[in-house]
């Protein structure tokens, strides 16, 4: 029996001209996709592809079949998308994403009701919440894959040094990590990713470890302004705030970065959110 998914697989292979590339785009294994195409050919009673080492091309009968079904598949996609209204998507987040990233995207979604329902200091803690169905999606830091979930790289985020303006180093246009580590370090709690990264940098760059003061994320910038020490904030935050008494300075050689990956529990949610983020990103270049 032929189903819509099999036809979608067929159309994707036609457009990619490669079973390997189509499998990657569909997030399934190449053997699984090959099996689906063979099943389609068995149902039709003729081969739909000529197979070569470089890829595939349609047979004459395969091309006729594609030309007949492709407009119908396109219309079905349109009709399904038209009826995906008022869809609720529950998102997990860390504090920075919740305050400085997601609002730029979710305020402009007309068909989707996207809500941040869980906030954790470490995004890795959101993965079990997705697997249990408590949330539908999240952006996860520095963790590209997890069995049972769909994911893709979304963006890189570089950290800046947050330096009290009264410090001599605040006069510089850039600052080395060694210079940063001469001062008291104001960091989120010990189990946070940022704390772990700074600890590694301390071990690799200085002989005498600086004092570390732990506090919640939302307290960091206030303590920097009071001159209690240096902290670090991602570019998504630095681009949005101007805090009296604090200078945000690029760190030489960018030793603190994080790679952010979009995760979702199912393909539908994944593709909907990917379109939201990609559209906003592309629109930013048109302004």
N, C-alpha and C positions, 0 to 999 in steps of 0.2 A: 504493500500500500504506500502510495506517494504522499508526503506531507509537505507543509510549507517550509519547514526547516531544511529539508533536502533540496528544495528548489532554491532557497536562499544560498545554500552552500554552492550549488551549481553556478548561480549568477556571480558569486564572489570569485570563483575560480576563473570564470570567463573574463572578468574585469582585471584580475591580477595576472592572468596568463601564466599562472604558476600555482601548483597545488601547495608547494612549500610556503609561498608568500600568503596565499589565501588562508592556510591553516593558522599562520601567525596572526593574521587580522581577525580571524574568527575565534581565537583563543582555544583551539582544539589541537590535538596531535595530528601530524601528517598521516599516520596510518589510519586514524579514525576518519579523516576526511576522504582518503582514498577509498575506504570501505563504503562510505556513503555514495560516492560517485559511481562505484561499481554496482551498487544496489539500484541506483537510478537507471543505469544502462541496462540492467537485467529487466527492470520493469518496462522500459521503453522497447526493448528488443533490438537495440542498435547502439554502437559506441557513439558517444557525444564528443570525445576528444581524441585528437592525434597526440600521442605522447612522445616528447623528445627530451634529450638530456638538459636542454636549456629551458624547457617549460612545456606548455601545451597550447594547441590551437583547436578550434572547433572543426569537427567533420562537417560535411555538407548537410547531413540530417541534423547534426547537433546545432548548426547555425540556424536552420529553419525553426527548430524547437525553441531556441533562445529568443529569436525574433517574435515568436508567438506569445511566450510567457512573460517576457521582461516588462512590457507595459502593465500587465496585470499585477506583477510583483510590486512595481513602483506605486501603483494605485493603492494596493493593500497597505504598503508602508505609510502612505499619506493618510489613509483612513484611520489606521491604528493610532498614528501620532495625533491626529485631530481629536481623538477620543481620550487621550491621556491628559485629562484636565483634573485639577484639584488633587494631584497625586502627592501624597505625603512622603517625604524622605527624611529620615532621622539621621543626623550627622553627629559624629564625635569629633572632638577638637582638643587642642592644647590652648592655653590662655592667649598666646600671641595670635594664633590663627583666628580664634573667636573674636578678638577685638579689632585686629588690623588687616585681616585678609578676607574672611568670608563676607563681611558686610558689603564689600565692593561688588560681589557677584550675586548675592541672593536678593538684593533689593530690586534687581531688574528681571527677575524670573516671573513671567506671567502665568505660566501653566503649572508650575511646580510650587508646592508648599514645602519649603526646605527649612527645617528647624534644627538648631544645635541643642541636643538633649543630654549630652555627656561631655564634660570637660575634665581632662586629666593632665597632670604635669608632664607625663611621658606618653607620647602618642602610641607607643608600642602596647600600652595597656588597653588600647581600643580594639585591638585585634580579637581577643576573646569575646568582646561585646558584640562584634560583628558576627562571629561564628555562632553565637547563641541567639542571634536575631534581635538583640536589644537595640542595636543601631543598624542602619542600612549601609552606611558608608563613612569614610574618614580619609584624611590626608595623614599619612604615616611618615615619620622621619627616619631616613637611613635604613630602611628595611624594604627591599624591592619586591620580595615574593613571599607568599604564604599559601600553602596548600588549602584548597577549598574556597579561596577568594580570588577575585579578579583585580589586577593592579597594573599600573603603568607609571613611568616617571612623569612628573608634572612640572617641577621647576627646582632650581637651586637657590638657596638663600644664604647670603654671606653675613657674618656678624661684624658689627662695629664696636670699638671701644667707647664706653660711656665714661667720660672723664670730668671730674669737677673743674669748673672754669678757673678756680683759684690755683689749680696745680700748674706748675711750670710746663708740663707736657701738653697742656691744653692749647698752647700757642702753636703747636706743630700742625702741619697739614696731614701728616700720617704718623703712625707710631708703631714701633716694633713690639712683638709679643714679649720680648725680654724686658723692655721698658715698662710694659703694663704690669708684669709680674713683680715689679719692685714695690708695688703698692698693695694695700689690703684689698683682698678680693671679695666683692659682694656677689654672692651666687645664690641661685635657688637651692633647694634642699639636696642632700647628698645623693639621693636616688634619681636625680634628674640628668638628662643627657648632657646639658651644658656643664654641670658640676664635674661629670666624668671626663669631659674633654679638657677642661682647665687643669684638672689634676694630672693628666698625662702631659700637658704642656709644661707644668711646673716641674715634673720629674725629668723632663728632657732639656730644660732651658736654664734652670737656676740651681745653685748649690744650696742656698738658704731659702726654704719655702716661705712665702708670705703668709700672713694671717688670713684665714678664710672665715667670713661671717655668712651664715646661711639665713635665708629669709624667703617669704613667698615672692613669686614673680612680681606682683603688683607693688611691692615695697622697694624694689631695687632702685628705680630711678630717683625716688625721693631721698634715699640714703646717699646716693651719688651727689645729688644737689647740695646736701649738707656737708659734703667733703669727707664722708666716712670711708671712701675707697673707690675703686674702679669696678665697673661691671661691663657686661656685653649684651648688646641687643641686636636682633636680626634686622636686615635692611628693610623688611616690610614695616617694622615699627619706626625705624629712623626716618623713613620717608614721610611718615604721617605726623610726627610730633615735634614740637619745639619747646624744650623744657628749660625754664630759667635756672641758670647756675650749672648747666650741663653742656659739654661739648661732645659731639659725636664724631669720632675720628676713624678713618679707614685704618685697618691693621695691615702692615706690610706683609706681603706674600700670602695674605688671606688664610691664616692657619685655622680659622674656625668657620666651617661651612656645614650646611646640612642639605641633603638631597631629599626632596619631598615627593612622595608617591601617592597617587590617587588609588584608593581601595574601595571596592564595593562587594556586596554579598551576591549580587546577580548581574547578569549582562545588561538587562534593561536599565537598571539604576546606574550602572557604570557608564553606559553610553549617553544617557541623559545628562549626567553631571559633567562628563568630558566635554560635551558640546557647550555647556554653560561656561566652563572655565576657558575653553579655547576661544569662544566668541568674544568674551571680555578681553582676553589677552590680545587678540587680533584687532579689536576695536580701538585699543589704546594706541595703536600705531597710526590710526586714521585721524586722530584729533589734531 
